[in-house]
Amino acid sequence: MLIRINTQGNVKTWTKPGGGLASRVRPRDIFVINTRFEGTDSFPEVTPTVAARLATHLHRALPCNRIIALNGMSFDPTQPGYAFSLIDHPSVFALLTDYERLDWEAGRRTDPERPRWADAFELALPLIQGWNLSVASTVAANPAGAAKQTGLAPQDHGRWNFSEIAQDLNEKNARLGAPKLGPLAVQTQDACARRGAAGFRARATKLLFQYQFEFIKETGETIPLDPAVKPSIGNLAMELSFSDSPDPTATQSILRTSPATAASCVQAGLRQGIGAFFFFVAEDGMRLLFQKPKIAKLRPPPDTGSVRP
């Protein structure tokens, strides 16, 4: 699981034994601090200072679990959505850019030379590659952040080739000494919201196909990807968003999808070979998800023991 963190309350819930969700966490799970969170009447916005505090508290409570910063595309270091938030935090192992039109356009206000957003993949890919280079270069030049991976959480476009994006991330992380590093969490929540398990299964199938095969435009052939460049499925996550009180008339996936539907989508993704899911969900929704029989088998009910190291 990749687990979204917006607030100190989220941290307390996921690290609290007996009544919290700490017993559902496994050492392989990753906490994703959403530094784009703009706050509410009850919770502060996640400025870099707030994000650092959340990361410190998470690591102190669950030192075995890795932490990712989910950043926006702004160059204002004082505001939520700062592109390099947590770059120098010792407990954060990767910076993940939320690569979608909303963040791109918001970031343009701090980067006047940034071109307009592009949907067509032949135009979008050079922009993505340029952004990946900018983030990776900045991270590599930071003495406290040079060992961090850089990745993307891109908006899901049916005509984008996410294997090519993953290959570019591998190149940008090559300085770290391994040939295939760079997390990619595709925003696939709409596939589940619109068509349930069948839609999510179909989306997973297409993503995995892209990770294994290459289409040659000149000849019309589909051939296996060269093993040297084929990205690792282990670095791929599919995103799910849902609510404890879903509204089927809502337009946003996070508001219209139920925990039961999400549970069926997880099973569909697992059957296709997806091993990681980014749950962009509040705790009440996750509690209901864990109660679903299909998920309860994967994550046993919580106990009253202490938080494991």
DRENSE-572865 format. One record per residue: x, z, y of N, C-alpha, C, O in turn; residue in three letters. Coordinates in pm, whole numbers, plus 50000, padded with zeros to 5 digits. Example, Ala and Ser with C-alpha at 12.3 -4.5 7.8 and 13.67 -1.06 7.14 Angstrom:
% DRENSE-572865
513195078049431512305078049550513205078049670514245084649668ALA/512855070849775513675071449894512905078750003513415080450114SER/
END
This chain:
% DRENSE-572865
500835000049881500005000050000500875000050125501895006850132MET/500434992350224500934993750360499805000550436498674995650436LEU/500095011650502499065020350559499195020650710500245024150763ILE/498115017050778498125016750924498105030750984497355039550940ARG/498955032751085499005045351160498815042351308499615035251369ILE/497735047951366497475046551509497725059351587498125058851704ASN/497495070751523497455083451597498135094651519498445093351401THR/498355105851591498885117751525497895122851421498295128651320GLN/496595120851446495585124651347495745116851218495555122451109GLY/496085103951228496365096051108497525102051030497475103150907ASN/498575105751102499745111651037499355124350962499755126250847VAL/498595132951026498185145550964497365143150838497555149850737LYS/496445133550845495595130750729496405125850610496195130250497THR/497335116650635498095110750525499205119850472499745117350364TRP/499545130150546500615139250500500085152850458500855161450416THR/498775154850468498195167950437497775168750291496975160550246LYS/498295178550215497845180550077496525188050074496225195650166PRO/495735186049970494505193649955493545191550070493515199650162GLY/492765180950067491865177850176492315166050258491515159550326GLY/493605163150252494115151250317494265140050216493615140150112GLY/495115130450248495305118950159496735118250105497125107950049LEU/497495128950121498905128550079499055125849930499995119049889ALA/498135131049848498275129249704497945115049659498185111449544SER/497415106849749497175092749717498415084249745498475072649704ARG/499385089749814500555082149855501595082249745501835092549682VAL/502215070749724503305069449627504585065949704504525060749815ARG/505745068849645507005066249717507185051649758507895048849855PRO/506565042349687506725028149721505855023849838506025012849891ARG/504905032249881504025028749991504775028850124505765035950140ASP/504275020950217504925019450348503935022850458502795018150456ILE/504355030950553503535033950669503855023950780505015021150809PHE/502795018650841502955008550946502425014551076501215016151093VAL/503315017551168502915023251297502495011851389503305003251425ILE/501225012051427500665001451511500975004551657500215011451725ASN/502084999451705502515002451842501694994551945501934995752065THR/500744986551899499864978951987498614986952024497844982652110ARG/498414998451961497205006451983497135011152128498045017852177PHE/496055007552195495935010352338495235023552368495005026752485GLU/494905031152267494345044452288492845044452307492215034052327GLY/492275056552302490845058752325490705071152413491695076752460THR/489465075352433489245087652509489855099652438490215109652502ASP/489965098752306490435110152227491915109352189492555119452162SER/492455097052187493825095352139494645087352240494135078052302PHE/495915090952256496745083952355497145070152308497165067252188PRO/497475061452403498025048452369499385050252304500095060052330GLU/499745040652219501005041852146502115034952225502515023752196VAL/502595041952325503785037552397504995039552307504875046452205THR/506155033952339507335036352257507635051052236508105054952128PRO/507385059452335507625073852320506695079852216507125087652131THR/505415076352222504445081352124504785075951985504715083451888VAL/505145063351975505495057351846506675064551782506675066951661ALA/507665068051862508825075251809508415088851753508935093151650ALA/507495095551820507035108451771506295107051638506475115151547ARG/505465096651627504735094351502505715091551387505545096751276LEU/506725083451414507705080151310508465092551265508715094451145ALA/508845100851359509575113051327508745122351240509245127751141THR/507475124151275506605133051198506335127551058506295135150961HIS/506145114451048505925108450917507135110450826506995114450710LEU/508305107550879509515108650797509775123150756510235125750645HIS/509495132350845509715146350814508815150850698509255158450611ARG/507575146150697506615150350594506805142650464506675148350355ALA/507095129650473507205121150354508485112850362508435100750387LEU/509615119150341510895112250360511175101050261512065092950285PRO/510425100550150510655089850053510025076550093510385066050041CYS/509085077050184508355065050221508975057950341509405064350438ASN/509015044750333509555036850442508535035350554507335037050533ARG/509025032050673508195030550792508505017250858509665013450874ILE/507455010050895507564997450968506904999251105505905006251118ILE/507474992851206506834992051337506084978851346506694968251333ALA/504764979451369503974967451393503874965651544503074972251610LEU/504684956751599504804955151743504044942951794503714933751719ASN/503774943251924503164931751989504234922252038505334921751983GLY/503904914552142504814904252190505084905652340505344895852410MET/505004918052387505254920952528506694925452547507294931452458SER/507254922452664508614926852696508604938752793509634941952853PHE/507454945352808507364957252891507614969652804506754973152723ASP/508764976152817509124987252728508355000052753508565009852681PRO/507475000352852506735012552882505305012252827504585022252835THR/504885000852772503494999152734503314996852584504254992952515GLN/502094999352533501804995652395502024980652375501824972752467PRO/502424976852255502664962752227504054957952262504314945952257GLY/504954967152299506324963252329506974957152205506914963052097TYR/507574945552220508094937952107509194945052030509414942051912ALA/509904954452096511044960952030510854976052018511824983552010PHE/509604980252016509334994451997509924999151865509804992451763SER/510565010851867511185017451751512435010051700512855012151587LEU/513005001451784514194994151741515355003451709516185000351624ILE/515405015051778516535024151757516145036951683516915046451681ASP/514955037251624514545049351551515185049151412515015039451339HIS/515885059551374516625059451247515755059051123516235055251016PRO/514485062651132513615063051014512805050350994512055049250897SER/512955040751084512205028251076513105017451016514215015251065VAL/512625010750910513505001150844513224986650884514034977850857PHE/512074983950950511764970150986510864969651108510044978551131ALA/511014958951186510124955751297509284943751257509824933251221LEU/507974945151263507044934751224506274930451348505634938851413LEU/506314917751383505574912851499504164908951460503974901451364THR/503184913951533501804909651515501654896151584501414895351705ASP/501794885551505501874872051561500494865551558500114858951462TYR/499754867651665498444861651680498244857751826498994861951915GLU/497224849751847497034844151982496874854952088497434853852197ARG/496114865652057495864876252154497164882452201497374884352321LEU/498054885852106499324892052142500254882252213500974885852305ASP/500214869752167501044859452231500694858052379501584858052465TRP/499404856852407498974854952545499204867352629499574866452746GLU/498984879152571499254891552644500734892552680501094897052789ALA/501584888252587503014888752612503494878852716504544880852777GLY/502754868252736503154858152835503184864052976503894859053063ARG/502404874552999502404880753132503754887353162504094889353279ARG/504514890653058505844896453078506944886353049508134889553058THR/506554874253014507514863652978506964850353030506454842352952ASP/507074847853160506444836253222506884822853164506154813053174PRO/508064822253104508544809653050508004806652911508234795852857GLU/507274815952851506734813852718505664802952723504774803452808ARG/505744792952634504724782252635503384787352585503264798752539PRO/502374778852596501054782552547501024783052395501834776652327ARG/500094790652344499894791952200499584778252138498944769852201TRP/500044776152014499784763651943499154766851808499634775451735ALA/498064759851775497414761551645497964751951540498134755651425ASP/498234739651579498734729651486500094734151431500974737851509ALA/500254733851299501454739751240502724732751283503754739251301PHE/502674719551300503904712451341504354716751479505534715351513GLU/503434721851561503794727251691504054742251686504904747451759LEU/503334749251599503464763751589504764768051524505364778051563ALA/505214760451422506414764651349507644765951438508344776051427LEU/507944756451527509104758351615508974770651705509964777351734PRO/507744773751748507534785651829507794798251746508404807851794LEU/507324798151623507554809451533509044811251506509554822451510ILE/509724800251479511154801051452511924806151573512864813951560GLN/511504801851691512144806651813511914821451835512824828751874GLY/510674825851808510384840151821511184848351720511764858651756TRP/511234843751595511994850851492513464852151531514074862651511ASN/514014841551588515414841951631515604851851744516574859351745LEU/514674852051839514784861251952514754875751906515564883851950SER/513814879051817513704892851769514924896551685515524907151704VAL/515294887851591516434890851504517724892451583518534901151552ALA/517924884151684519144884951765519184897951844520234904251857SER/518034901851898517974914351975518224926351885518944935651924THR/517644926151767517844937151672519314937751628519904948551624VAL/519894926251597521274925951550522244930851657523294936451624ALA/521904928951784522784932951893522614947551931523374952852012ALA/521624954251874521374968251906522144977151809521864976751689ASN/523094985151855523914993151764523085002251672523465004451557PRO/521975007451723521155016451642520135009151556519525015151468ALA/519944996351582518904989051509519394977551426518594970551365GLY/520714975251423521254963151361520934962051213520904950951160ALA/520684973151145520424972851001518954970550969518584969950852ALA/518124969251070516694967651046516324953251011516924943751062LYS/515334951750924514774938650895513784934751005513254943351076GLN/513544921951017512534917051110511564908151034511964900350947THR/510274909451066509254901850994508064898751082508094901151203GLY/507014893351020505824889151092504564893951021504534895550899LEU/503514896151102502154897751051501344886751119500634889451216ALA/501434874351069500844862951141499344861651122498784865351018PRO/498704856351224497304852451216497164842451102498024833951083GLN/496074843551027495894834850911495284821450953494174820951006ASP/496024810850928495534797350952495584789750821496624789350754HIS/494474783750783494414776950655495404765550641495794761950530GLY/495834759750754496754748250748498204752050776499064743350782ARG/498464764750793499854769050811500514770750674499864774650577TRP/501804767750668502574769750546503364782750560504394783150627ASN/502884793250496503504806350513504804807550435505624816350463PHE/505004798850337506294798550268507394794250364508494799950361SER/507134784350447508144780050544508444791150644509594792850685GLU/507424798650683507644809950773508504820550704509424826050764ILE/508194823350576508984833250501510424828750484511344836850493ALA/510624815750460511984810750447512774812550576513954815950573GLN/512104810450689512774812450818513134827250837514204830350888ASP/512234836250798512534850550808513734854250721514554862450761LEU/513834848150603514994850850517516284846650586517294853750580ASN/516254835250652517444830550724517804840150838518974843150859GLU/516794844850909517054853451024517554867350981518154874451061LYS/517304871150856517754884150806518984883150717519414893050658ASN/519564871150708520704868950618521894877850654522734880850568ALA/521974882050781523104890350824523154903550749524204910050745ARG/522034907650689521964920550621522554919950481522634930250413LEU/522974908150436523714907150311522904903250189523484900650084GLY/521584902850198520754898550087520104885250125519764883250241ALA/519934876150028519434862750063517954862150097517504852650161PRO/517184872250056515734871450074515174884550126514664892850051LYS/515294886250258514754897950325513894893450442514174883350507LEU/512854900750468511994897550581510534898750541509994889550479GLY/509874909850574508484911850533507524902450605507704899250722PRO/506494898150531505444889650585504104895150538503844895750418LEU/503264899150633501924904250601500904895150668500684896050789ALA/500284886450590499364876450645497994882850670497494890450587VAL/497404879750785496134885750824494964878850753494244870850812GLN/494814882050625493844875350537492504882650530491694879450443THR/492264892150619491044900350607489764892050616488754895850557GLN/489784881050688488574872750700488174866550567486984864650541ASP/489154863350483488844857350353487994866750269487094862350198ALA/488284879650278487504889650204486154891750272485134892550203CYS/486134892650404484894895450476483864884350459482674887150448ALA/484314872050457483394860750454482924856950314481774852950295ARG/483814858350215483454853450082483754863449971483704860049853ARG/484074875750008484294885949907485464883049817486434876649857GLY/485364887749693486474886449598486834871849572488004868549559ALA/485834863249564486104849049537486934842849649487874835349623ALA/486584846049773487344840749885488744846249892489694838949924GLY/488884859049862490204865249866491074859849753492264857549772PHE/490474857749638491214852049524491714838049559492854834549530ARG/490844830049621491244816549657492374816649760493284808449753ALA/492304826149855493364826849957494674831149893495734825749926ARG/494614840749801495824845149732496444833649652497654831949650ALA/495594825849586496074814649505496834804649591497894799649552THR/496284801649709496944791849796498264797349851499254790049859LYS/498274810049889499524815949937500614815549830501754811749858LEU/500254819349709501234819549601501694805349565502854803249529LEU/500794795749576501184781849552502234777449653503214770949618PHE/502024781149781502994777549884504344784049857505384778349891GLN/504344795749797505594802749768506344796849650507494800449624TYR/505694787749577506324782249457506554767149463507414761949392GLN/505774760249547505854745649547506014740149688505694746649788PHE/506514727949694506744720949820506094707249815506194700049715GLU/505414703749923504784690549931505704681050007506114683850119PHE/506024669849945506894659750006506014649050071505404640950002ILE/505954649250205505054640150276505404625550250504494617250237LYS/506684622250241507104608350228506614602050097506274590250094GLU/506574609949991506204604649859504844609449810504294604049714THR/504294619749876503024625349830503164634049707502164637549644GLY/504394637649673504624645849553504594660749587504854664849700GLU/504264668649487504384683149495505414687349391505234685049272THR/506494693549438507584697249347507874712149361507564718149464ILE/508484718349257508834732449267509854734649378510754726549399PRO/509714745749448510674749249551512044751949489512144757249379LEU/513064748149561514434751249520514574766449510514284773449608ASP/515014771749395515144786349381515994792749490515814804549521PRO/516904785149547517774790749650517004794249777517404803349851ALA/515914787149803515144789549926513774795549899513104800149992VAL/513344795649774512004800849741511904815349783512694823649737LYS/510934818749870510834832649917510324841949808509684837749712PRO/510614854749825510214864849727508784869249751508424873049863SER/507964868649646506584873549656506574888549684505604893849738ILE/507654895249647507744909649672507744913149820507504924749855GLY/508024903449907508024905950051506714901750118506604902150240ASN/505714897750036504454892650087503334902850070503164908549962LEU/502574905150176501394913850170500194906450225500324898250316ALA/499024909350169497774904150221497034915550291496974926650240MET/496474912450409495824922950487494344924050453493654914050429GLU/493864936650452492444939650433491994949250541492694958850573LEU/490814946650598490224955550697488774958050658488074948850618SER/488324970550668486944973750633486544986850699487364993550761PHE/485264990450684484715002050754483935010750657483405005950557SER/483875023750688483045032850608481565030950639480715035650563ASP/481245024250749479855021450786479735006850828479565003950946SER/479814997650732479874983350766478574978150825477484982750792PRO/478734968550914477614961650976477704946850938478564939750991ASP/476854942150848476984928250801476764917950909477094906250889PRO/476224921951024476014912351133477214911651228477244903151317THR/478174920451211479344920751299480204908451276480204902651168ALA/480944904651378481824893051366483224896851320483904888851255THR/483674908851352485014913151313485024918051169484124925251125GLN/486044914051096486154917850955486184932950937485594938250843SER/486864939851026487014954251012485664961451025485504972550975ILE/484714955251092483404961351113482374957251008481434964750981LEU/482524945550950481494940350860481794942550712480884941450629ARG/483024945550677483414946550537483244960750485483604970350554THR/482704962250365482494975350304483674979050214484404970250170SER/483864991950186484914996050091484714989849953485694986649885PRO/483464988149911483204982149780483694967649776484304963349677ALA/483424960249882483914946449889485434946149891486054937949824THR/486034955149969487494955749975488094958849839489124953249802ALA/487454967749765487954971249632487954959149540488894956949464ALA/486884951149547486824939149463487874928949507488404921649424SER/488174928549637489204919349685490584923749640491424915349606CYS/490844936749639492124941649588492314937449443493384932549406VAL/491284939249362491374935349222491624920349208492414916049124GLN/490934912449291491124897949285492544894149321493144885449257ALA/493094900549423494464897749464495474901749358496434894449332GLY/495254913249297496164917849191496164908249073497214905249018LEU/494994903349036494904894148922495654881148948496154874748856ARG/495734877249075496444864949108497944867049120498704857449120GLN/498384879649129499814882449137500284888249268501484889849288GLY/499354891449359499734898049484499984912849454499184919249387ILE/501104918049503501444931849471501384941449588501524953549569GLY/501164936249710501144945049827499944941649914499624929949934ALA/499294952049966498124950350052498304959150174498604971050164PHE/498094953050291498174960250417496764964450454495934956150490PHE/496494977650445495164982850475495104986750623495594997350663PHE/494504977950703494324980550846492974987450861491984981350902PHE/492955000450827491695007650805491835022150850492915027950842VAL/490735027750898490695042150930490565050350801490195045050696ALA/490885063250811490935071650691489585073050620489555073650497GLU/488485073450694487185074850630486915063050537486355064750428ASP/487315051250579487175039650494488065040450372487655036750262GLY/489305045350389490225046650276489725057050177489885055250056MET/489135067850224488585077950132487525071750042487505074349921ARG/486655063550100485625056850020486225046549926485745044749815LEU/487275039749971487935030049884488485036949758488335031749648LEU/489105048449776489685055549663488625060549565488945063449449PHE/487385061449609486305065949521485765054749433485075057349335GLN/486085042249466485605031149387486345030949253487575032249249LYS/485605029349142486235030149009487445021148991488425025048928PRO/487385008949048488504999649032489775004649100490885002149054LYS/489595011849209490745016949282491155030749228492345033949224ILE/490195038749187490495051949134491425051149012492225060148988ALA/491315040248937492215038448822493655036248867494595040148798LYS/493805030048982495135027349034495715039449107496925041849102LEU/494835047049174495245058849249494375070649206493255072049254ARG/494875079149116494075090249065493555099249177494125099549286PRO/492465106549151491895115449253492925125249305493855128949233PRO/492765129449430493725138949488493685152349418492655156549366PRO/494835158949417494915172349360495185182149475495165178449592ASP/495435194349440495655204549543497125208449551497475218549612THR/497975200449489499395203849492500005201149628499345195849718GLY/501255204849642501965202949769502425188549780502435181049682SER/502785184749900503285171249924504605169549850505515177849863VAL/504705158949774505945156849696507035151449788506735144949889ARG/508275154049754509375149449839509515134349834510395128749900PRO/
END
